[in-house]
Amino acid sequence: MSTMRTLMYGAVASALLTSGSALAAVSAEEAAKLGDTLTKIGATKAGNGDEIPAWDGGLTQPPAGFNPDDGRYVDPFPEDKELFRIDQSNVNEYSENLTPGQVAMIKTYDDYFIPVYQTRRTATYPEKVMQQTIENATQVELVESGNGMKNYQTATPFPIPQNGLEVIFNHLTRYRGGSIDRNVAQVTPQPNGDFSAVKFTESFTERVALSDYDPSDDPNVMFYFKQGITAPSRLAGNVLLVHETINQVKEPRRAWLYNSGQRRVRRAPNVAYDGPGTAADGQRTADNLDLYNGAPDKYNWELVGKKEIYIPYNSYRAASGELSYDDIVKPGHVDQSLTRYELHRVWHVKATLKEEERHVYEQRDFYIDEDSWQISLIDHYDGRGNLWRVAEAHTMQMYDVNIPAYAFESLYDLLSGRYLLMGLTNEEDKPYVYGTERSSREYTPAALRRSGVR
């Protein structure tokens, strides 16, 4: 990265840090940049004059061969070739555009490399979502403690973020289609690569997308999430239900578990923070799902600024239905020849655990894609300051519905040599279904037992 570009990003970071304590929405003059020099959701429109092109509207047209009925996404760039790869022989040359976690992965595994491709800024959202984002810029504010929002309903709340916490809320609240059903798998391979898949059916619905939506009904809820295990048989029938709240100071997340063996529904307060992740063999915390989720109150958030980093992007090949999980899962890490990385601008946010709080991660460094507000990478540090776990989100644009999404998520444990993959779809039928009509009755504790039939 050039010295001029470094100074430019440093100036942006300095200005934002200076106003880091502000809780107010931005002025109308600032918001006027949206759709002008900034995209409507807040990314810099211009390219960097080198590898990163200008944003031209994103990828909105399905390629030939796409069938919207099968829930799979055809690679729109099958002719793209790997430009170069970053490995142990040249990692120092490219370290300025890598995270410490990426460098550690390359240095830890002799066969780990990062294949770099042409940068394609495919991310975009539906026009109504982008227009709502522009309105949010001058209306949405953080509550006094910073752990919730005021005047928020949907879309990106802080397209011109004033501090690190606003950037994180942009990830937490990003538009995911209003309503989506997924059939996915999770694996936690042993160091030798052996694994057994745990399979889930998931349902996600924004409150405003419910068929019986009423603005006065449960207004502090942002979305509803239900996750049922379908395999293996010893776990099948267990279901998790979450009501995610907007202001988590006013009311913490509500969560319930249905245990099919006991045929019982119970509250699940541990489905938060560093509580154990569902069927994850101890390889993730509850707040590792979606790379990061939940209340941000345990950390102090610092907006470091923007950087140019090689991040997983346009990962259509890795999500192909022609691959099996055996093709992807290898000892220590996924088969990197199936992945694709591109140079993109990301927001770097550092989270440091507050002195009075407890969490297994003492520090987390987040790298958030400017075009989608999705977290791309996170480096996790333990209580002794050692780099412990490295998270990556392999993303792709759902071009028929204009929604960025994760093809799968990975979480590498540098200390144990194990890792976890979430959201795999290669062997699943109809992995993505958007627009399913859902009512509030489907997301009640009383509905859990009906969902938990073996």
N, C-alpha and C positions, 0 to 999 in steps of 0.2 A: 504494500500500500504506500502511495506517495506521501512525502512529508506534508504537502499542501492538504491532502485529504485527511491526514491525521490531525492537523491543526484545525481543519473545519469541523470534524467530528468532536474534537476536544472543546471547541468553542460552544457547540451545541450542548454538550454535557455540562459545561460550566454554567451556562445560562439556566439550564433546567435544574441543576442542583441548587443554584441560588434561590430558586422559587420552590424548593422541595417541600416546604412546610405548608404551601398554599393548599386550601381545600376547595377553593372556588372554581367554577367553570371558567373557560377562557372568554375573552372579549369577542365581540362581533367582528372586530378588525382582524384578530388572530384567526377566527373561524373562516374568514373569507379566503384563506389560503387553501381550504379544502376544495378540491376540484379545480384548483389553479396550479400552484407550484407543488401542492401535495395532492395525492389521490383523495377520493372522498372518504377514505377510512384513515388517512393520515400518513401514508408512506411518501417518501420523496419520489416525485414523478421522474425526474431526470436520472440518466444513467451516470456511471462514473468515468465515462470516456474510455473505458478499457473493457473489462469482462462483463460488467453489469449493464444491461441495456436500459433504455427508458421504458417505463411501464406504458403499455399501449392498449389497456383495457382487459388484459387477461385472456385466458382460454375459455371461450364460450360456445364453441362449435364442436360437437362430437366427431371423431374421425370415422372413416369408413370401417364398417364391420362392427360398430357398436350396437348392441341390442339392449335397450333400456329395461327389458323384462327379466334379464338374468342377473342383474345386480352386479355385473362385473365391468371393469373399465379397461377398454382397449388402449394400448400404448399409442399416444398420438405422435410420438417421435421415434419410430422404430429404426430410422436410418441414422440417428445420432450415434456418433462414435466416441469412445473414451478419448479425451484429449491427452491426459497424462495421469499418472497415479502417484500418490504420496505414500512413501513407505520408509523403512528404517534408513535407506540409503540417502534420502533427501529431505527428511522431516524437518531438519533445522532450517533449511532454505525456505520452507513454507510456514514456519511456526507462528509468524505474525498473523496469519489468517486461519489459525486453528485454536481451539480451546485447550487448556491444560489437560482436560480429560481425553481429547482426541490424541494429543501427543503421547499421553501415558498408554493408551491402547496400542498405538503403533510400536512403542518401545517395549511393551510387555509381550506382545505376540509376534513372532517372527513372520507369520503368514498374514498378518493384518495390514491392510492398505486402504487408502481412500481413493476411489476412482473418480476423477473430475471430468465433468461434461460441460457443454455449452450452457450458460445461464439463460433460463427461460422464465420470465416473470408471469407465470400462468395464473396466479391467485387473483380472484375477484369474488364479489358477492352480488346477490340480486340488487337491482336498482333501488327498490324500496328500503332495503337494509342500509344501503349507502346513504340514502337521503335521510333516514332516521339518525344515522351516525352524525351527519352534519348538524341536525337539530340538537342532538345530545351534547355537542361540543360546548354550547352556551347555556345548557340547562342542568346537566348531571353534575353532582358534587359528591365528594366523599363526606361521610358523617364525621363528626368531630374527632373521633378516635382513629379514623381512617380504615376501619374494619367493615364498612358497609357503604351503601350509596343512597343518595336522595334523588328523587325525580327520575328514576330509571325504570324502564319496562323491557326494552329489547335493543338489539344491535350493539355496536361498539360504543361504550360510554365515554371514553377519553381519547379521541383520535389525535389530539395534540397534548400528550401527557406532560404533566408538570413535575412528576416524581415517580419513583420506582413502583410504588404501590398502584398507581393508576395504570402503569404498563401491565402489571400482573392482573388487575381486574379486566383489562382488555382481553387477556387470554381466558380468564375464568368465564367471561360472559359472551365470548365470540359466538356469532350466529352459526348454528350447526344444522340448519334446515327446518327449524320449527318442530318437526317430528321425524324421528328416524328409528327404524328397527335394524338391528344387526345380528348376524350369526357369526360368532368369532371363536377363536381358540387361544389358549394361553399355555406356554410351555416353560419349564424350569429345568433345563438340561443339567446333567451331571458334568463334571470336568471332562469326561471322556465323550460327551455328546449324547449319551443315552437320555431319552425323555419319554414321557407319556403326556398326551394332550388333555387338558381340561377344556370342555366346550361350554359356551354360554349363548343364551339368547338374550339380547338387551333391547330395552325400549327407552327412548329419551324423548321427552316432550316439553317444550316451553309452555309455561302457564298461559301465555297469550295465544298459543296455538291450539288449546283445548277446544273441542267442539262445543262445550258448554261454558266457555270462558265468560266470566263476570268480573269486571274490574274491581268490584267491592268484595269479592270472595277470595280470602287468603292472599291479600295484596303483597305480603312480604315474601312470597314464594317466587323464585325465578324459574325453576324447572323441576320436573319429576323424572326420576330414573329408576328403572327396575331391571334387575339382572338375575336371571335364573340359570342354574347349572343343568346341563342336559347330559353330560358324560364326564367322567366315568360313572358307572352305576352306583358306586358307594356314596357319591356326592349328589347324584341327580335328584332334582326336586327341591333342593335348597334355593331360596330366593331372597334377594336383598332389595329393599325398597328405600329410596331416599327422596325427601323433599328438601331441595336446596334453597336456602333463604338468601335474600338480597342483603339485608342488614343482619349480620350474624352476631352483632352486639345486642340488638333488640331480641333476637331469637336464634339460638344455634341450630345447625342442621338437624333435621329430624330423620332418623333412620330406624328401620325395623328389619329383622331377619325371620324368615320362616324356615324351621328345621323339619325336613320331611320325615326324619326318623321319629322325632317326638311329636310331630303334627301340632306344632305350637309356634305362635307368633310372639316375639319379644322385642322390646326396644333394644337398640344396638348403639349405645353411645361411643363404643370403641371404633366405630367406622368413621374415623377422623384422625387427623394428625399422624402420629407414628404407630397407630393401631395396626395389627397385622392385615395384610392384603388378602383378599379372598382366594383360597386354594393356591397360594403362591409359594408354599414351602419355605416361608421365611425370607423370600428373596425381594420383597418390596413392602413398603408401608401403605396404609390406606391412602395417604396423600400423594403417592407416586402414580396413581392411576391418572390417565390423561396428561402425563408427565408431572402435573401439579394440580391439585384441586383443594377446595375447602377454605376455611377461615384463615386469614393471613396474620392473625394477632400474635403469634409466637415470635415473629421476627421483626427486626428493623430492616427497612428496605432502602437501598441506595441505588439511585440511577447513575450508573457509570457513564453511559452514553452509547452512541452507535459505533458499530464495528463492521468490518467486512470479513465474513467467516465462510468457509466451505461447509455447507450444511446439507443433509439429505433432502432431496427435492425431486419432484416428478417421478416418484418411485413406482411407476406402473409395472415395470418388469418384475419387481419383487413381489407384487400382488397378483401376479398372473395365475389363473386357474390351471395352467399347464404345469405348474410346479407343485410338488408335494412338500410337506413339512420336512421330510428327510432331506430334500434338496437344499433347504434353507438353513436348517439347524446343523451346526458343526461344533466341534470341541472349542470352547473358549469364546466363540462369537459366531455370528451368522456368516454365510458364504458371501464375502464382500464383493465377489464378481457379479452378484445379482443386484448390487446397490448402485445408486447414482447420487453424486454430490455436485453442488453448484455453488458459485460464489454469490452470496446475497448479503444485503445489509441487515443487521440484527440489532435489537436493543439489548444491551448488557445490563442486567439488574443483579445486584448482590444482596442476598438475604443473610443476616447475621442473627443468631439466636439471642433473644433478650436475656439479660442476666437472671431474671426471676423465673424464666421458663425452662421447660425440659423437652427435649426432642433428640432422637438418635442422630439427626443431622445438625451439626453445629453451624455449618455454613452451606449455602447453596448459591451457585452462580448460574443465572438463567440467561439464555440467548434466544430472543424472541424475534421471529421473522417479521419484518416491517410491513410486508404486503398482506399478511393474513392475521397477525396478532397471535398466531399459534407458537407455542414454545417449541423450539427445534432441538435444543441441547440443554442439559443441566449437568453441572459438576457438583457432586455431593461430598462434603467433608465430615469426618467424624469428630468426636469431642477432643481429640488430640491434634486436630488440624491436618490429619492425613487425608489425601484424596481417596475416597472409598468407592463410590459408585458413579458410573457415567451413564447418563440417559440420553437416548436419541429418539427422535420422532421422524419416521420416514413418511413424507407427506405426498399427497397427490391432489390435483384439482378434479372435483366431480363436475365435469364440464356440461352435463345435461341439466344440472340444477344450480350451477354457479356457487358451489360451496367447497372451500378447502377442507381437507380431512386428513386423518392419519391412515396410511396403509398398514402400518404396525408400529408399535413402540418397543424399544429395547432398553434394558437396564443391566449394565455390566458391573459385576462385583470384582474389583481389582484385587481384593484381599483373598477371596475364596476361589477365584477362578471360575465361578458359576455366573449364569446370567438368566434373565427372564425376558420372554417375548410376550406381548399382549396385543390383541386385536388382529391376529392372523386370520386370513379368510380363504387361503388358497384351496383348501379341501372342503369348504362349506358351501351349501346351497343357498342361493339368494343372499349373499353376505350383506348387501345394503338395500334397504327399501325406504325411500323418502316419501313423506306426505301421508302416512297412515293416519286416519282419523282416530283420535283418542279423546276420551272423556275423563273427567276428574274421578269418576267412580272406579276406574281401572287402577288408580294409584292410591288406594286406601289400604290400611292394614287389614281390613276385612277381606279384601280381594286377594291377599297373599296366599291364603290356603288353597284357593282355586288355582293359583298359578303353580303351586308346588306339587303337582301330581306326577308321580314317577312314570 
